[in-house]
Amino acid sequence: MRFGRHTLDLSQPRIMGILNTTPDSFSDGGSYYRDGRLALDLALERARQMLAEGAEIIDVGGESTRPGSTPVSEAEELDRVVPVVQALVNELGALVSVDTSNPTVIRETAKAGAGLINDVRALQKEGALEAAAATGLPVCLMHMQGTPETMQAHPRYDDPVEDVKSFLTTRVEACQTAGITAERILLDPGFGFGKTLEHNLALLRRLDEFRALGFPVLVGLSRKSMLGKLLGREVNERLPGSLALALASIQRGAAVIRVHDVAATRDVLAVQAALAEA
Ligand code: YH5
């Protein structure tokens, strides 16, 4: 798949490393802040490390979408994300994904050299579809039930797998109508976004059905609350569980794994690749 000036062969799984520029993220909030301000050099250093460890995409996010979080202003999101994207592209030549739903952030980060638009709202915000189409970049469409403020209150589905597939299929059609062609689309069931543990497990068990829709599948499971529920572990104790979920998802056909712990995930992929050889 083409991502701006980068190309990735998605017939084997690839690692997307998470770079959070929010001051308040659950698992790594404020990591790159100094004296209450985002420090570009710290963010750049972390990205450099993730690339050295085997990440092929760096996902930069400036909006906290954790359960119960409140919205960020457009100005604040632009302020956090655009300089980081610029630095990663210009200084590291990295393939940068932008975790955003905002049309202005989509346009400005594309200008700064981003290679992928990763939207947890699947381009449903006013103007987002048109902004993404105009960039010519690929998009990752993710499913969320509700909004970050309320999504974990009462998640409910007839059948989570059928409901999420049906939503994503509708968003694929909206993309195609807007001029985003099939070879520029990735799909993501949106683990933890308006889902109970049972819903998340059903989606992972049947992940192959998402791949069968005909698009590369991206998954974000790293350190998420389902591991808290399943294992009774705090967020900094979830690495083994996250690796088990990474392995389960590549065995079911995931093409891109979005993770905090790049080096450990790369070992999992290497073992799996060796076993797949013969
Ligand atoms: C995703 O799944 N997730 S932001 C809570 C945690 C740990 C991590 C309680 N952006 C996804 O990573 N984009 C986010 O511990 C995403 N897929 C895509 N495509 C939430 C997150 C997290 C939340």
Residues whose N, C-alpha, C, O or C-beta is under 5 A from the ligand:
A	BS01	YH5	F26 S27 T65 N118 C140 M142 D188 G190 F191 V219 G220 S222 R223 K224 S225
